[in-house]
């Protein structure tokens, strides 16, 4: 009887752990999987949001500059609080170049690689 109870306790613990881990992954992947960003005179950017969440792990890496809400980049530009290309050049490309120099897998380091038809 004690062996059965122990086995059930272990299985219950594993299931509980799986639910907690699943909830954490879901909590980390907030927002759209792909975000369409207005590219201005160039093509729009199909930003792989979930891929960045998984790679960075800390939403504040980006969202310390702009709020985590749809249209926030365009809104800040309209208000004059965010300069044109500020996010892409000062943050995106700089981060990609830093990771590339460290030998890590990274995204594009040129404008044309993000401003493309298929995203």
CORUR-V793903 format. One record per backbone hydrogen bond with DSSP energy under -1.0 kcal/mol. NH is the residue of the N-H (numbers start at 1). CO is the residue of the C=O. If there is no record, write none. Layout:
# CORUR-V793903
NH_CO + NH_CO
This chain:
# CORUR-V793903
5_1 + 6_2 + 7_3 + 8_4 + 9_5 + 10_6 + 11_7 + 12_8 + 13_9 + 14_10 + 15_11 + 16_12 + 17_13 + 18_14 + 19_15 + 20_16 + 21_17 + 22_18 + 23_19 + 24_20 + 25_21 + 26_22 + 27_23 + 28_24 + 29_25 + 30_28 + 35_47 + 37_45 + 42_39 + 45_37 + 47_35 + 47_45 + 49_47 + 50_33 + 52_48 + 53_49 + 54_50 + 55_51 + 56_52 + 57_53 + 61_58 + 62_59 + 63_59 + 64_60 + 65_62 + 69_67 + 72_69 + 75_71 + 76_72 + 77_73 + 78_74 + 79_75 + 80_77 + 81_76 + 82_76 + 86_83 + 89_85 + 90_86 + 91_87 + 92_87 + 93_88 + 95_91 + 96_92 + 97_93 + 98_94 + 99_95 + 100_96 + 101_97 + 102_98 + 103_100 + 104_99 + 114_111 + 115_111 + 116_114
